Amino acid sequence: MFTVEEIKTAHSKVKSGAEFPSYIKEIKTLGVTFYEVFMCDGRTDYHGENNYKTSAPPKYNTIEIASDYNAAGFKADLKAHQQGKTDYMTFIADCAKNGVAKWAVCLDKFTCTYFNVAGDEILEEQIPH
């Protein structure tokens, strides 16, 4: 099965949201079927077949997530990130200020789903492939 190091190598090629679809394709070939990224500290849980799971530790100090979801602000920041206008850490800060607590990526469906602090689904997008 895949390792966090293999995923880190694939992720190191991502400079903005514009490279995200290529990253998804690459980690899918490693065997990743689903993963979740938590905005509060950047930790990530990766899942594969046969209940395989590995986790990447926190990437940064804990940040506060806004308790209220700002749909308009998040959609604007997401669009800017997808167009390559912001880097990863800027996007994390944008998610936090807009009340996005985590995202989950399903590699079988090529979807990215965003959740608020209450755990409610707030937006699901199809990943281009």
N, C-alpha and C positions, 0 to 999 in steps of 0.2 A: 504494500500500500504506500501511499504518498507520505511525505514528511513535511513538516513546517518549513524546513530549509528549502525544499524544492519549490514550495509555494512562494517563499520570500524571493527566490531567484526570479520567478515569473513576475512577481509584483514589482521588482526593481526596475522593470522596463516601463512601468506606468508612470508617466509624468503628469497626466491630467485625465479627466474623464473621457477624453477622445480616444485613449488607448484601452479603455475598459473592455470593450468587446473582444479584443485580441487576447487580453489577459484571461477572460472567462473561457475562451476556447482552449487556451494552453492548460489551465488547471483542470479542465474537464478531461483532457487527455491523460492527466496524472491519475484520475480516478475520483476526483472530488465530485460529489453529487449535490451538495447543499452546504452553504456556510452562512454564519451570522456574524456581523460586526457590531460591537457595542460602543456607542459614541462616548460614554462616560470615561473610558480609559483605553479604547482601541483594541481590547482583547478580541480574539476571533476564534470561533469554534468551527472546525471543518469536519464534514461528514462524508463517508464513502459507503460502499456496499457492505453488507453483512454487519451492520451496526458499528462500523469502524468510525472512530472519532479521535481527532487530535486537536489540540488548542495552542494558539499562539498567545503568549503572555501580553499583558498591557503594554502599549507602545508609548504612552505618555501619562503624566500625572492626571488624576481624576479632574474632570471638568464638569461644570453644572449644566444640566439640560433644562431648558425652559419648560415650565409645566404646561403652557398653552401652545398648541400647534398653530403656527402662522402659515397657512396654505399658500398664500400669494408670495410671501417672502421666500419660502422654501422652493417653490416651483421656479422662481426667477433665479435663485442661487444654483439650483440643480441644472437648469438650462445653461447657465454660464459655465459651470463645471464640465458639462458634457461637450461644450464647444471648445474646451481646452483653455478657458480664460482664467481658471484657478487651479492651484495645486491641491494635493490630497489634504494637507493640514488645514488649508483655508476652507475646503469643503466640510471637514469635520467641524470646524468652528461655526460654519453656516448652519449645519444640521442642528447643532446644540442650541444656537440662539433661536432657531425656528421651531424647537420642540420635537425634533426627530431623535429618538432614543436608540434606534438600531435599524439596520437593514438586513434582509435575508435574501440570498440569491439561490434560486433553484436552477441548477444547470441542465436538468432534463427539460424544463419548460422554457429556459432562457428568460426568466423573469427576475426582477429585483423589486422586492416589496419593502416599503418603509413603514415603521411603527412609531407611535407616540409613546410617552412615558407610561401611559396606562396599559400599553400593550395592544392597542387597537391599530388595525391596518389603516394607514392613511393614504397610501398611494402604491399602486403596482404598475410597473412599466415593463414592456417587452424589451429585451436586450437585442440590439441588432446583431445578426449573424449571417 
